[in-house]
Amino acid sequence: MPTVRSASVQFRHRANDKPYNLGVMDGFVARAAEAGVAILAFPEMCVTGYWHIRNADRALIDSLAEPVPEGPSTRHVSALARAHGMTIGFGLIERGEDGRFFNAYAVCLPDGTVHCHRKLHAFENEHIASGDHYTVFDTPHGVRIGVLICWDNNLVENARATALLGADILIAPHQTGGCNSRSPGAMGLIDPALWSNREADPAAIEAEFRGDKGRGWLMRWLPSRAHDNGMFLIFSNGVGEDDGEVRTGNAMILDPYGRILTETWKAEDTMVVSDLDLDLLPLSTGRRWIRGRRPELYAPLTVAQGFELDPRAARFSSEPTRRRPGAS
């Protein structure tokens, strides 16, 4: 049966320290190559750092941003992809040709091709713009890959659109878990002291990572993105303290039935690997459901209802939603 060996990395980046972050990535690429990995996913904005960006001025963002694919970070990773015959995805801040900045994810193919996804629902900073298109492309591994960054994955329409564009694998880079959520029971902050004490008391921090602030949060929605759309899903996340919040890692790979093939809850930089059985794709539940769609009924999905917010306003709003969509 055809399989594609894939891997997801979680690691703690250093803010504004590209040489360190790229060095960590180099080590994981070498490990993945030894393991025969064909597709390797790193977290969102792992090259530049993430949560400190919310307080950054335009000058700092400009100093971190790079063009894609011409920038040094993309050239560095692209060389690794070519050297190892591997497809490698990673997150950074992109400087577009028009001077705008994007939370972006570059995927480097073994032949030197680079595809770049711009986060559709960017909220990190007023100087970071949202993207305006989906990203799905062919690979030399016999599969089509789609990319959605962090909050992109929370909106079900994005996962379905990516599937309809032919994605067999959804790469889902994140910086999540341990967030200060305003939704009761959604997530919650983790005491940074638990992370600092992880070597002496690993059970305490791992309990948080496996609980509602980490894995429990993901299990409420992540498997459904894979299952309902008939796609494999590679979830890559930051781990550890990040400017006051503790990311929970939870790197995992899911099959098109939403089943977890491999995962970790370790409080450390690590990688999980799984062979994706492509024979599962054609008869997966999600793909059968997609064939039963009735697009003529779905006009409301493309009509503004009047309560939509800019991604940043929607992400940080503390006002409760009192009116259900479509209610008068």
Residue pairs with C-beta under 8 A, 6 or more apart in sequence:
1 277
1 278
1 279
2 142
2 277
2 278
2 279
3 275
3 276
3 277
3 278
4 38
4 39
4 141
4 142
4 143
4 169
4 275
4 276
4 278
5 35
5 36
5 37
5 38
5 39
5 273
5 274
5 275
5 276
6 37
6 38
6 39
6 40
6 41
6 169
6 232
6 234
6 253
6 273
6 274
6 275
6 276
7 32
7 35
7 37
7 39
7 40
7 41
7 234
7 253
7 271
7 272
7 273
7 274
8 40
8 41
8 234
8 235
8 236
8 251
8 252
8 253
8 271
8 272
9 25
9 28
9 40
9 41
9 42
9 43
9 236
9 251
9 269
9 270
9 271
10 43
10 236
10 237
10 238
10 239
10 249
10 250
10 251
10 264
10 269
10 270
10 271
11 24
11 25
11 28
11 42
11 43
11 46
11 238
11 239
11 269
11 270
12 238
12 239
12 240
12 241
12 242
12 247
12 269
13 20
13 21
13 24
13 43
13 45
13 46
13 47
13 48
13 49
13 50
13 238
13 242
14 20
14 21
14 49
15 48
15 49
15 50
15 52
15 242
15 243
16 48
16 49
16 52
16 60
16 64
17 49
18 47
18 48
18 64
18 73
21 46
21 47
21 48
21 49
22 47
22 73
22 76
22 77
24 269
25 42
25 46
25 47
25 77
25 90
26 80
28 40
28 42
28 271
29 40
29 80
29 84
29 86
29 88
31 271
32 40
32 84
32 86
32 271
32 273
33 84
33 86
35 273
37 86
37 273
38 85
38 86
38 87
38 141
39 86
39 87
39 89
39 139
39 141
39 145
39 169
39 171
39 234
40 86
40 87
40 88
40 89
41 89
41 171
41 173
41 234
41 236
42 88
42 89
42 90
42 91
42 173
42 236
43 90
43 91
43 173
43 174
43 175
43 236
43 237
43 238
44 50
44 91
44 103
44 105
44 119
44 149
44 150
44 173
44 174
44 175
44 236
44 237
44 238
45 53
45 91
45 92
45 93
45 103
45 175
46 90
46 91
46 92
46 173
46 238
47 73
47 90
47 91
47 92
48 64
48 91
48 92
48 93
49 64
49 242
50 124
50 175
50 238
50 242
50 243
51 175
51 242
51 243
51 244
51 245
52 242
52 243
53 61
53 93
53 124
53 125
53 128
54 124
54 125
56 125
56 127
57 127
58 127
61 93
61 101
61 125
61 127
61 128
62 95
62 101
64 93
65 93
65 94
65 95
65 101
66 72
66 73
66 74
66 92
66 93
66 94
66 95
67 94
67 95
67 96
67 97
68 74
68 92
68 94
68 104
68 106
68 114
68 116
69 75
69 78
69 106
69 108
69 114
69 116
71 92
71 94
71 95
73 90
73 92
73 106
74 92
74 106
74 108
74 114
77 88
77 90
77 106
77 108
78 108
78 112
78 114
80 86
80 88
80 108
81 87
81 88
81 108
81 109
81 110
81 112
82 110
82 111
82 112
84 110
85 110
86 110
87 107
87 108
87 109
87 110
87 139
87 140
87 141
87 145
88 107
88 108
89 105
89 106
89 107
89 108
89 147
89 171
89 173
89 236
90 105
90 106
90 173
91 103
91 104
91 105
91 106
91 149
91 173
92 104
92 105
92 106
93 101
93 102
93 103
93 104
93 128
94 101
94 102
94 103
94 104
94 106
94 116
94 118
95 101
96 102
96 129
100 129
101 127
101 128
101 129
102 118
102 119
102 122
102 128
102 129
102 130
102 131
103 118
103 119
103 122
103 124
103 128
103 149
104 116
104 117
104 118
104 119
104 131
105 116
105 117
105 119
105 147
105 149
105 171
105 173
106 114
106 115
106 116
107 114
107 115
107 116
107 117
107 137
107 145
107 147
107 171
108 114
109 115
109 139
109 140
110 140
111 140
115 135
115 137
115 147
116 135
117 131
117 135
117 147
117 148
117 149
118 129
118 130
118 131
118 132
118 133
119 130
119 131
119 149
119 150
119 151
119 152
120 130
120 131
120 132
120 134
120 148
120 149
120 152
120 158
120 311
121 130
121 151
121 152
121 154
121 155
121 311
121 314
121 315
122 128
122 129
122 130
122 131
122 311
122 312
123 151
123 311
123 312
123 314
123 315
123 316
124 312
126 312
130 311
134 146
134 158
134 161
134 162
134 165
135 146
135 147
136 144
136 145
136 146
136 147
136 162
136 165
136 166
136 167
137 144
137 145
138 144
139 145
142 278
143 168
143 169
143 276
143 278
144 165
144 166
144 167
144 168
144 169
145 167
145 168
145 169
145 170
145 171
146 162
146 163
146 165
146 167
146 169
146 170
146 171
146 231
147 170
147 171
147 172
147 173
148 158
148 159
148 162
148 170
148 171
148 172
149 172
149 173
149 174
150 172
150 173
150 174
150 175
150 176
151 311
151 315
152 158
153 159
153 170
153 172
153 174
153 222
153 225
154 221
156 224
156 225
156 228
157 301
159 170
159 225
159 228
159 229
159 231
160 228
160 229
162 170
162 229
162 231
163 170
163 229
163 230
163 231
163 286
163 290
164 290
167 229
167 231
168 231
168 232
168 278
168 281
169 231
169 232
169 233
169 234
169 276
170 225
170 226
170 229
170 231
170 232
170 233
170 234
171 234
171 236
172 222
172 225
172 233
172 234
172 235
172 236
173 236
173 237
174 235
174 236
174 237
174 238
175 237
175 238
175 242
175 247
176 187
176 217
176 218
176 237
176 247
176 248
177 187
177 209
177 213
177 214
177 217
177 218
177 237
177 246
177 247
177 248
177 249
177 250
178 187
178 188
178 189
178 190
178 208
178 213
178 214
178 245
178 246
178 247
178 248
179 187
179 188
179 189
179 245
180 187
180 188
180 189
180 245
181 187
181 188
182 317
182 318
185 212
186 217
187 212
187 213
187 217
188 212
188 213
189 213
189 245
189 246
190 205
190 208
190 213
190 245
190 246
190 248
191 246
192 241
192 244
192 246
194 201
194 204
194 205
194 208
194 246
195 205
195 240
195 241
195 246
195 267
196 241
197 204
197 205
198 205
198 267
198 268
202 266
202 267
205 246
205 267
206 265
206 266
206 267
208 214
208 246
208 248
209 215
209 248
209 249
209 250
209 265
209 266
209 267
210 216
210 265
213 248
214 248
214 249
214 250
214 265
215 248
215 250
215 263
215 265
218 235
218 250
218 252
222 233
222 235
222 252
222 254
223 254
223 258
223 259
223 260
224 258
225 231
225 233
226 232
226 233
226 254
226 255
226 256
226 257
226 258
226 286
227 256
227 257
227 258
227 284
227 285
227 286
228 258
228 285
228 286
228 289
229 286
229 290
230 256
230 281
230 284
230 285
230 286
230 287
230 288
230 289
230 290
231 256
231 286
232 253
232 254
232 255
232 256
232 276
232 281
233 253
233 254
234 253
235 250
235 251
235 252
235 253
235 254
236 251
237 247
237 248
237 249
237 250
237 251
238 247
238 249
239 247
239 248
239 249
239 267
239 268
239 269
240 246
240 247
240 249
240 267
248 265
249 264
249 265
249 266
249 267
249 268
249 270
250 263
250 264
250 265
251 263
251 264
251 270
251 271
251 272
252 260
252 261
252 262
252 263
252 264
252 272
253 260
253 261
253 262
253 263
253 272
253 274
253 276
254 260
254 261
255 261
255 276
255 277
255 280
256 280
256 281
256 284
256 285
256 286
256 287
257 280
257 284
257 285
261 274
261 276
262 272
262 273
262 274
263 272
264 270
264 272
281 287
300 326
305 325
305 326
307 321
307 323
307 325
308 314
309 317
